[in-house]
Amino acid sequence: MDADNARAAACPPLRLLVADDQPIIRRGLALMLDAEDDIEVVGQAADGQQALELAHALHPDVVVMDLHMPRVGGVAATRLLSAQLPRVAVVVLTTFDDDELVFEAVRAGARAYLLKDAAEAEVLETVRAVHRGESRLSPAVARKVLEQFRALAAGWHGAALAAAPSDPLPPHPSDPLDEPLSDKEERILALLADGCSNKQIADQVFLAEGTVKNYVSRIMDKLHARNRTELAVKAAGRHG
């Protein structure tokens, strides 16, 4: 067995499912992604219901999901996939970037949110990144997330100043911590807010990549984040 075949045997291709109700876009995405040596498109779905059925039958590693689809929409399908098949990573790829859809998709469990004007290289890197356990937001979406958190923080600050001393303070937009983050955890969280991968964080804080992964899991527990995307959003709110 030569070196290339040995590597292929050791690292089977990433199994991917494409869900989009527009046949031309769905097939075009499938062709683009399947052309990569390390990606195998195992199925195509025309709506969220079919995506769920195929995910249970085909066991993909990643689902590229549109949002506006018949029968079951992308947000609902993402929520069900996250609950039923938590190992499957969902990449939202859509034309819609309104705030409510972005936050609904993140809350539902999406690990990445891209717009359909994203470059081919960005889509490919995002698919590979979520398979590694990372998160991605397109620049336009990331700006919206930061703006939303700043607005929430400003509103909370104003309400806190106006509250009478005897009144309970309104809830902070970030989830309360059962225990505070350590200095190291705060540093790692700040790097997450900057969009760094585990490897990039490891290089910055001089730790093994596996140790960084353990830190990230512990931070997720403390911040009550259900996945890395939600953690990245919370990190942006704290360090944006």
KOLPA-322975 format. One record per atom (N, C-alpha, C, O): residue in one letter; x negated, y negated, z. Coordinates in steps of 0.05 Angstrom, whole numbers, padded with zeros to 5 digits, always signed. Layout:
residues N
aXYZ
...
***
This chain:
residues 240
m-00017+00024+00000
m+00000+00000+00000
m-00018-00025+00000
m-00035-00027+00017
d-00014-00044-00019
d-00031-00068-00020
d-00022-00088+00001
d-00002-00083+00015
a-00037-00110+00003
a-00032-00129+00025
a-00005-00142+00023
a+00009-00145+00043
d+00003-00149-00002
d+00029-00162-00005
d+00052-00144+00003
d+00071-00152+00017
n+00050-00119-00006
n+00071-00099+00001
n+00072-00094+00031
n+00093-00090+00043
a+00048-00093+00043
a+00046-00088+00072
a+00060-00111+00087
a+00074-00106+00106
r+00055-00136+00078
r+00068-00158+00091
r+00098-00157+00088
r+00113-00163+00107
a+00107-00150+00064
a+00136-00148+00059
a+00149-00127+00076
a+00171-00131+00086
a+00135-00104+00080
a+00146-00083+00096
a+00147-00092+00126
a+00166-00085+00140
a+00126-00107+00134
a+00125-00115+00162
a+00145-00138+00168
a+00156-00140+00190
c+00151-00154+00148
c+00169-00177+00151
c+00192-00175+00130
c+00189-00187+00109
p+00213-00161+00136
p+00235-00158+00117
p+00247-00186+00111
p+00246-00203+00128
p+00258-00189+00088
p+00269-00216+00081
p+00292-00225+00099
p+00306-00208+00110
l+00294-00250+00102
l+00316-00263+00117
l+00342-00257+00102
l+00344-00263+00079
r+00361-00246+00116
r+00387-00240+00104
r+00406-00264+00107
r+00410-00274+00129
l+00417-00273+00084
l+00432-00298+00084
l+00459-00295+00071
l+00462-00281+00051
l+00479-00308+00082
l+00506-00309+00072
l+00513-00338+00065
l+00508-00356+00081
v+00524-00343+00041
v+00532-00370+00033
v+00563-00372+00034
v+00577-00355+00022
a+00573-00393+00047
a+00602-00397+00049
a+00609-00424+00038
a+00602-00445+00051
d+00623-00426+00015
d+00631-00451+00003
d+00655-00445-00015
d+00654-00426-00030
d+00675-00462-00014
d+00699-00457-00030
d+00696-00465-00059
d+00713-00459-00076
q+00674-00479-00066
q+00670-00488-00094
q+00651-00467-00108
q+00628-00466-00101
p+00662-00452-00127
p+00646-00430-00139
p+00619-00439-00150
p+00599-00426-00147
i+00619-00462-00164
i+00594-00471-00176
i+00572-00477-00155
i+00549-00469-00158
i+00580-00491-00134
i+00561-00497-00113
i+00553-00471-00098
i+00529-00467-00093
r+00572-00454-00093
r+00566-00429-00078
r+00546-00412-00094
r+00526-00402-00084
r+00551-00409-00120
r+00534-00392-00137
r+00507-00405-00141
r+00486-00392-00141
g+00507-00432-00144
g+00481-00446-00148
g+00464-00443-00123
g+00440-00439-00125
l+00476-00446-00100
l+00461-00443-00075
l+00450-00415-00072
l+00427-00411-00065
a+00467-00395-00078
a+00458-00367-00076
a+00435-00362-00095
a+00416-00348-00087
l+00436-00372-00119
l+00414-00368-00138
l+00388-00381-00128
l+00367-00368-00129
m+00390-00405-00119
m+00367-00420-00109
m+00354-00405-00085
m+00330-00401-00085
l+00370-00397-00066
l+00360-00385-00042
l+00349-00356-00048
l+00329-00348-00037
d+00363-00342-00064
d+00355-00314-00070
d+00330-00313-00086
d+00317-00292-00087
a+00322-00335-00099
a+00297-00335-00115
a+00273-00335-00097
a+00250-00330-00107
e+00276-00341-00071
e+00253-00341-00053
e+00246-00312-00044
e+00264-00296-00039
d+00221-00306-00043
d+00212-00278-00037
d+00221-00270-00009
d+00225-00246-00004
d+00222-00289+00010
d+00228-00282+00038
d+00258-00285+00045
d+00265-00284+00068
i+00275-00290+00025
i+00304-00293+00030
i+00319-00274+00012
i+00314-00272-00012
e+00339-00261+00023
e+00357-00244+00008
e+00386-00252+00013
e+00395-00251+00036
v+00400-00262-00008
v+00428-00269-00005
v+00444-00244-00006
v+00445-00230-00026
v+00457-00237+00017
v+00471-00211+00019
v+00501-00214+00013
v+00515-00194+00010
g+00511-00239+00012
g+00539-00242+00006
g+00547-00271+00002
g+00532-00290+00009
q+00570-00275-00011
q+00581-00302-00016
q+00610-00302-00007
q+00625-00283-00013
a+00618-00323+00007
a+00646-00325+00017
a+00659-00351+00006
a+00645-00372+00004
a+00684-00349+00000
a+00699-00372-00011
a+00714-00388+00010
a+00724-00410+00005
d+00714-00378+00035
d+00727-00392+00057
d+00717-00381+00084
d+00702-00362+00084
g+00725-00394+00105
g+00715-00386+00131
g+00724-00358+00140
g+00708-00344+00153
q+00748-00350+00133
q+00757-00324+00140
q+00740-00302+00126
q+00732-00283+00139
q+00735-00306+00101
q+00718-00286+00086
q+00690-00287+00097
q+00677-00266+00099
a+00680-00310+00105
a+00653-00312+00117
a+00651-00295+00143
a+00632-00281+00147
l+00672-00296+00159
l+00673-00280+00184
l+00673-00251+00178
l+00658-00235+00190
e+00690-00243+00158
e+00692-00215+00151
e+00665-00204+00140
e+00656-00183+00148
l+00653-00220+00122
l+00627-00211+00111
l+00605-00211+00131
l+00587-00194+00131
a+00605-00230+00150
a+00585-00231+00170
a+00586-00206+00188
a+00565-00195+00195
h+00610-00197+00195
h+00612-00172+00210
h+00604-00148+00194
h+00592-00129+00205
a+00609-00148+00168
a+00602-00125+00152
a+00573-00124+00143
a+00561-00103+00141
l+00561-00148+00138
l+00535-00149+00126
l+00512-00157+00145
l+00489-00154+00138
h+00519-00167+00168
h+00499-00174+00189
h+00477-00193+00178
h+00454-00186+00179
p+00485-00216+00168
p+00464-00235+00159
p+00449-00247+00183
p+00459-00247+00206
d+00425-00258+00177
d+00411-00273+00198
d+00420-00302+00199
d+00421-00314+00220
v+00427-00312+00175
v+00434-00341+00173
v+00459-00343+00155
v+00461-00329+00135
v+00477-00361+00162
v+00500-00367+00145
v+00498-00397+00138
v+00496-00414+00156
v+00498-00403+00112
v+00499-00431+00103
v+00529-00437+00098
v+00542-00425+00081
m+00540-00456+00114
m+00569-00459+00117
m+00577-00487+00108
m+00567-00508+00118
d+00597-00488+00089
d+00610-00513+00083
d+00631-00518+00105
d+00637-00500+00120
l+00641-00542+00107
l+00661-00548+00129
l+00690-00547+00119
l+00706-00534+00132
h+00696-00561+00097
h+00723-00562+00088
h+00729-00539+00069
h+00722-00540+00045
m+00741-00518+00079
m+00748-00494+00064
m+00776-00485+00071
m+00785-00491+00093
p+00790-00471+00053
p+00817-00461+00059
p+00817-00439+00080
p+00796-00428+00087
r+00841-00432+00089
r+00846-00412+00109
r+00833-00419+00136
r+00846-00429+00154
v+00807-00413+00138
v+00792-00420+00162
v+00770-00439+00154
v+00754-00433+00137
g+00770-00463+00166
g+00750-00483+00160
g+00722-00476+00171
g+00720-00457+00187
g+00702-00491+00163
g+00675-00486+00172
g+00670-00489+00201
g+00655-00473+00213
v+00682-00509+00214
v+00678-00512+00243
v+00690-00489+00258
v+00677-00478+00276
a+00715-00481+00252
a+00727-00458+00265
a+00712-00433+00260
a+00708-00417+00279
a+00703-00429+00236
a+00687-00405+00229
a+00661-00404+00245
a+00652-00383+00254
t+00648-00428+00247
t+00623-00430+00262
t+00628-00423+00292
t+00612-00408+00304
r+00650-00433+00303
r+00656-00428+00331
r+00660-00398+00335
r+00651-00386+00355
l+00675-00385+00317
l+00680-00356+00320
l+00655-00340+00316
l+00650-00321+00330
l+00639-00348+00296
l+00613-00334+00292
l+00595-00336+00316
l+00583-00316+00324
s+00593-00359+00328
s+00576-00363+00352
s+00585-00346+00375
s+00569-00336+00391
a+00612-00342+00377
a+00622-00326+00399
a+00620-00296+00394
a+00613-00281+00412
q+00625-00288+00369
q+00626-00260+00362
q+00599-00249+00354
q+00593-00226+00360
l+00583-00265+00340
l+00557-00256+00330
l+00536-00278+00337
l+00526-00291+00319
p+00529-00281+00362
p+00512-00303+00370
p+00484-00301+00358
p+00469-00321+00358
r+00476-00278+00348
r+00449-00275+00336
r+00448-00290+00309
r+00427-00297+00300
v+00471-00294+00296
v+00473-00306+00270
v+00470-00337+00273
v+00484-00349+00288
a+00451-00349+00258
a+00447-00378+00258
a+00464-00390+00236
a+00463-00381+00213
v+00478-00412+00242
v+00494-00426+00223
v+00481-00452+00215
v+00474-00469+00232
v+00478-00456+00188
v+00469-00481+00177
v+00493-00494+00163
v+00503-00483+00144
v+00502-00517+00173
v+00523-00531+00160
v+00511-00547+00136
v+00492-00561+00140
l+00523-00543+00113
l+00515-00558+00089
l+00540-00569+00076
l+00556-00554+00065
t+00543-00595+00078
t+00568-00608+00071
t+00564-00635+00059
t+00543-00647+00061
t+00585-00646+00047
t+00584-00674+00037
t+00594-00694+00059
t+00592-00718+00055
f+00604-00683+00081
f+00617-00700+00101
f+00597-00706+00124
f+00585-00688+00136
d+00595-00732+00131
d+00577-00739+00153
d+00590-00757+00174
d+00577-00771+00189
d+00618-00756+00175
d+00631-00772+00195
d+00625-00761+00223
d+00621-00737+00227
d+00625-00779+00242
d+00615-00773+00269
d+00630-00749+00281
d+00617-00731+00293
e+00657-00749+00279
e+00672-00728+00292
e+00665-00700+00282
e+00662-00681+00297
l+00662-00698+00255
l+00655-00672+00244
l+00627-00663+00253
l+00623-00639+00259
v+00609-00681+00254
v+00581-00674+00263
v+00582-00663+00291
v+00571-00641+00296
f+00596-00677+00309
f+00596-00668+00337
f+00613-00642+00340
f+00606-00625+00357
e+00634-00640+00325
e+00650-00615+00326
e+00633-00591+00318
e+00634-00570+00330
a+00618-00595+00296
a+00601-00573+00286
a+00580-00565+00306
a+00574-00541+00310
v+00567-00585+00318
v+00546-00580+00338
v+00558-00565+00362
v+00547-00546+00372
r+00581-00576+00372
r+00594-00563+00395
r+00603-00534+00388
r+00603-00517+00405
a+00610-00529+00363
a+00618-00503+00354
a+00595-00483+00354
a+00599-00459+00354
g+00570-00493+00353
g+00547-00475+00353
g+00529-00477+00329
g+00510-00461+00327
a+00534-00496+00311
a+00516-00498+00287
a+00488-00506+00296
a+00484-00522+00314
r+00468-00493+00284
r+00440-00498+00292
r+00427-00519+00274
r+00405-00529+00279
a+00441-00526+00252
a+00430-00547+00234
a+00454-00559+00219
a+00475-00547+00215
y+00450-00585+00212
y+00471-00599+00197
y+00457-00615+00175
y+00442-00634+00181
l+00462-00607+00150
l+00451-00620+00127
l+00473-00630+00109
l+00495-00620+00108
l+00466-00651+00094
l+00484-00661+00073
l+00477-00649+00046
l+00453-00642+00042
k+00496-00648+00028
k+00491-00634+00003
k+00473-00650-00016
k+00465-00640-00037
d+00466-00674-00009
d+00446-00688-00025
d+00417-00682-00015
d+00398-00695-00025
a+00415-00664+00004
a+00388-00656+00013
a+00371-00644-00009
a+00382-00630-00027
a+00346-00648-00008
a+00328-00636-00028
a+00327-00605-00024
a+00331-00595-00002
e+00321-00591-00046
e+00319-00562-00045
e+00299-00553-00023
e+00304-00534-00008
a+00276-00567-00022
a+00256-00559-00002
a+00266-00562+00026
a+00259-00546+00044
e+00283-00583+00031
e+00294-00587+00058
e+00313-00565+00065
e+00313-00556+00088
v+00330-00557+00046
v+00348-00535+00051
v+00333-00509+00058
v+00340-00495+00077
l+00313-00503+00042
l+00297-00479+00046
l+00283-00479+00073
l+00284-00459+00088
e+00271-00502+00080
e+00257-00504+00106
e+00276-00502+00129
e+00270-00490+00150
t+00300-00513+00126
t+00320-00512+00147
t+00329-00483+00152
t+00332-00475+00175
v+00334-00469+00130
v+00343-00441+00133
v+00321-00425+00148
v+00328-00409+00166
r+00296-00429+00140
r+00274-00414+00154
r+00271-00423+00183
r+00266-00407+00200
a+00275-00449+00188
a+00272-00459+00215
a+00292-00448+00234
a+00285-00440+00256
v+00318-00447+00226
v+00338-00437+00244
v+00334-00407+00249
v+00341-00397+00270
h+00323-00393+00229
h+00317-00365+00233
h+00295-00361+00254
h+00294-00340+00267
r+00278-00381+00256
r+00257-00380+00277
r+00267-00390+00304
r+00252-00390+00324
g+00292-00398+00305
g+00303-00407+00331
g+00303-00437+00334
g+00308-00447+00356
e+00296-00452+00313
e+00294-00481+00315
e+00320-00494+00306
e+00339-00480+00297
s+00321-00520+00307
s+00345-00535+00299
s+00337-00557+00279
s+00314-00566+00279
r+00355-00566+00263
r+00350-00587+00243
r+00374-00604+00240
r+00397-00594+00239
l+00370-00631+00238
l+00391-00650+00230
l+00380-00666+00207
l+00357-00675+00208
s+00396-00671+00187
s+00388-00689+00166
s+00383-00717+00177
s+00396-00724+00197
p+00365-00733+00165
p+00359-00760+00177
p+00384-00777+00181
p+00387-00790+00201
a+00403-00776+00162
a+00427-00793+00164
a+00444-00783+00188
a+00455-00800+00203
v+00446-00757+00192
v+00461-00746+00214
v+00447-00752+00241
v+00460-00759+00260
a+00420-00750+00241
a+00405-00755+00265
a+00410-00784+00274
a+00412-00790+00298
r+00410-00803+00255
r+00416-00831+00262
r+00443-00834+00275
r+00446-00849+00294
k+00463-00821+00264
k+00490-00822+00275
k+00490-00812+00304
k+00503-00823+00321
v+00476-00790+00308
v+00475-00778+00335
v+00463-00798+00355
v+00473-00802+00377
l+00441-00810+00347
l+00428-00830+00365
l+00446-00854+00370
l+00448-00863+00393
e+00459-00864+00349
e+00478-00886+00352
e+00500-00880+00371
e+00508-00896+00388
q+00511-00855+00368
q+00533-00847+00385
q+00524-00845+00415
q+00539-00854+00433
f+00501-00834+00419
f+00492-00832+00447
f+00485-00859+00459
f+00490-00864+00483
r+00474-00877+00443
r+00469-00904+00453
r+00495-00918+00460
r+00497-00932+00481
a+00516-00914+00444
a+00542-00926+00450
a+00554-00915+00475
a+00564-00929+00492
l+00551-00888+00478
l+00561-00875+00503
l+00546-00885+00527
l+00558-00891+00548
a+00519-00887+00525
a+00503-00896+00547
a+00510-00925+00555
a+00512-00931+00578
a+00514-00942+00534
a+00521-00970+00540
a+00548-00972+00554
a+00552-00987+00572
g+00568-00956+00544
g+00594-00956+00556
g+00593-00946+00585
g+00607-00957+00603
w+00577-00925+00590
w+00575-00915+00618
w+00562-00936+00636
w+00571-00940+00659
h+00541-00950+00625
h+00527-00970+00642
h+00546-00992+00649
h+00547-01001+00672
g+00562-01002+00629
g+00581-01023+00635
g+00602-01015+00655
g+00609-01030+00672
a+00612-00991+00652
a+00633-00981+00670
a+00622-00978+00699
a+00636-00983+00718
a+00597-00969+00701
a+00584-00966+00727
a+00581-00992+00741
a+00585-00994+00765
l+00574-01013+00726
l+00570-01040+00738
l+00597-01051+00747
l+00598-01065+00768
a+00618-01045+00732
a+00644-01056+00739
a+00658-01041+00762
a+00677-01051+00774
a+00649-01017+00767
a+00662-01000+00788
a+00658-01012+00815
a+00636-01021+00822
a+00678-01011+00832
a+00676-01020+00860
a+00658-01000+00875
a+00657-00976+00867
p+00644-01008+00896
p+00626-00990+00911
p+00641-00966+00921
p+00629-00944+00923
s+00667-00969+00928
s+00681-00946+00939
s+00691-00927+00918
s+00700-00905+00924
d+00691-00937+00893
d+00701-00920+00871
d+00680-00900+00863
d+00656-00906+00863
p+00688-00875+00856
p+00668-00856+00845
p+00658-00866+00818
p+00673-00877+00802
l+00632-00862+00814
l+00621-00870+00788
l+00632-00853+00766
l+00637-00829+00770
p+00636-00864+00742
p+00645-00848+00719
p+00624-00828+00712
p+00600-00832+00717
p+00632-00806+00699
p+00612-00785+00692
p+00592-00796+00672
p+00599-00810+00654
h+00567-00788+00676
h+00546-00795+00657
h+00549-00778+00632
h+00558-00755+00634
p+00543-00790+00609
p+00547-00775+00584
p+00530-00750+00582
p+00538-00731+00569
s+00507-00749+00596
s+00492-00724+00596
s+00503-00706+00618
s+00513-00716+00638
d+00501-00680+00614
d+00510-00661+00634
d+00493-00664+00659
d+00469-00669+00657
p+00506-00662+00683
p+00490-00664+00708
p+00471-00641+00710
p+00477-00619+00701
l+00448-00646+00723
l+00428-00625+00726
l+00433-00612+00753
l+00436-00625+00773
d+00432-00585+00753
d+00433-00571+00779
d+00406-00575+00793
d+00405-00576+00818
e+00384-00578+00778
e+00358-00585+00789
e+00344-00602+00768
e+00348-00598+00744
p+00328-00621+00777
p+00316-00640+00758
p+00295-00626+00741
p+00284-00605+00748
l+00290-00639+00718
l+00269-00629+00700
l+00242-00636+00711
l+00238-00658+00723
s+00223-00618+00708
s+00195-00624+00716
s+00183-00643+00696
s+00194-00648+00674
d+00160-00654+00702
d+00146-00672+00684
d+00140-00658+00657
d+00143-00669+00636
k+00132-00633+00659
k+00126-00617+00635
k+00151-00613+00618
k+00150-00616+00594
e+00173-00607+00632
e+00198-00603+00617
e+00208-00629+00604
e+00218-00628+00582
e+00204-00652+00618
e+00212-00677+00606
e+00195-00683+00581
e+00205-00693+00561
r+00169-00676+00583
r+00151-00680+00560
r+00161-00663+00536
r+00162-00672+00513
i+00167-00638+00542
i+00176-00620+00520
i+00203-00629+00509
i+00207-00628+00485
l+00220-00639+00526
l+00246-00649+00517
l+00243-00674+00499
l+00256-00676+00479
a+00224-00691+00506
a+00218-00715+00490
a+00208-00706+00462
a+00216-00719+00442
l+00192-00686+00461
l+00182-00676+00435
l+00204-00663+00419
l+00205-00666+00395
l+00222-00649+00433
l+00246-00639+00419
l+00262-00661+00407
l+00272-00659+00384
a+00265-00684+00421
a+00280-00707+00411
a+00267-00718+00386
a+00281-00729+00369
d+00241-00715+00384
d+00226-00724+00360
d+00228-00704+00337
d+00217-00709+00315
g+00242-00681+00341
g+00245-00661+00320
g+00223-00641+00318
g+00220-00628+00297
c+00206-00639+00338
c+00183-00621+00337
c+00192-00592+00340
c+00211-00586+00354
s+00179-00574+00326
s+00183-00545+00328
s+00168-00535+00353
s+00152-00549+00365
n+00174-00510+00360
n+00160-00498+00383
n+00130-00499+00379
n+00114-00504+00397
k+00121-00493+00355
k+00092-00492+00349
k+00080-00520+00352
k+00058-00523+00363
q+00094-00540+00341
q+00084-00568+00344
q+00083-00577+00373
q+00064-00590+00381
i+00103-00569+00388
i+00103-00575+00417
i+00080-00562+00431
i+00066-00574+00447
a+00076-00536+00424
a+00054-00521+00436
a+00027-00535+00432
a+00010-00536+00449
d+00023-00545+00407
d-00002-00559+00401
d-00005-00585+00417
d-00027-00592+00425
q+00018-00598+00422
q+00017-00624+00436
q+00012-00620+00466
q-00002-00636+00478
v+00024-00599+00478
v+00022-00596+00507
v+00003-00575+00516
v+00000-00568+00539
f-00012-00563+00496
f-00033-00544+00501
f-00022-00519+00516
f-00034-00510+00536
l+00000-00508+00506
l+00011-00483+00516
l+00014-00464+00493
l+00015-00471+00470
a+00017-00438+00500
a+00023-00418+00480
a+00052-00423+00469
a+00069-00432+00484
e+00056-00416+00444
e+00083-00420+00433
e+00104-00404+00448
e+00127-00414+00452
g+00098-00380+00457
g+00117-00365+00473
g+00124-00378+00499
g+00147-00377+00509
t+00104-00391+00512
t+00109-00406+00537
t+00127-00430+00532
t+00145-00435+00548
v+00123-00443+00509
v+00141-00466+00502
v+00169-00456+00498
v+00188-00469+00507
k+00172-00433+00486
k+00199-00421+00482
k+00213-00416+00509
k+00237-00421+00512
n+00197-00406+00528
n+00208-00402+00555
n+00216-00428+00568
n+00237-00430+00581
y+00200-00449+00564
y+00207-00475+00575
y+00233-00485+00563
y+00250-00496+00577
v+00235-00482+00536
v+00259-00492+00522
v+00284-00478+00533
v+00305-00490+00537
s+00282-00452+00538
s+00305-00437+00549
s+00312-00447+00576
s+00336-00449+00583
r+00292-00453+00593
r+00297-00463+00619
r+00310-00491+00618
r+00328-00497+00634
i+00301-00508+00600
i+00313-00534+00597
i+00341-00532+00587
i+00359-00547+00596
m+00347-00513+00569
m+00374-00509+00560
m+00393-00502+00583
m+00415-00512+00585
d+00383-00485+00601
d+00399-00478+00625
d+00404-00502+00642
d+00426-00507+00652
k+00383-00518+00647
k+00386-00541+00664
k+00405-00563+00653
k+00420-00576+00667
l+00404-00566+00626
l+00421-00586+00613
l+00447-00575+00603
l+00463-00589+00591
h+00452-00549+00609
h+00477-00536+00601
h+00481-00538+00571
h+00504-00542+00562
a+00460-00534+00556
a+00462-00534+00526
a+00466-00505+00517
a+00452-00487+00526
r+00485-00501+00499
r+00491-00474+00490
r+00472-00464+00468
r+00469-00440+00464
n+00458-00483+00454
n+00440-00475+00433
n+00420-00498+00429
n+00422-00519+00441
r+00400-00493+00411
r+00379-00513+00408
r+00389-00538+00395
r+00379-00560+00401
t+00409-00536+00378
t+00420-00560+00365
t+00433-00578+00386
t+00428-00602+00387
e+00449-00566+00404
e+00461-00582+00426
e+00439-00594+00444
e+00442-00616+00453
l+00418-00578+00449
l+00396-00588+00465
l+00382-00612+00451
l+00375-00632+00464
a+00379-00610+00425
a+00366-00632+00410
a+00383-00657+00411
a+00372-00679+00414
v+00410-00654+00410
v+00427-00677+00413
v+00425-00690+00441
v+00423-00714+00443
k+00425-00673+00461
k+00421-00683+00489
k+00394-00696+00492
k+00391-00717+00505
a+00374-00684+00480
a+00347-00696+00482
a+00346-00723+00469
a+00333-00742+00479
a+00359-00726+00446
a+00360-00752+00432
a+00374-00772+00449
a+00366-00796+00449
g+00395-00764+00464
g+00409-00783+00482
g+00391-00792+00505
g+00394-00815+00514
r+00374-00774+00515
r+00357-00781+00538
r+00332-00796+00529
r+00322-00814+00544
h+00322-00790+00506
h+00296-00801+00498
h+00297-00817+00472
h+00276-00826+00462
g+00321-00821+00461
g+00324-00837+00436
g+00318-00866+00440
g+00319-00882+00421
***
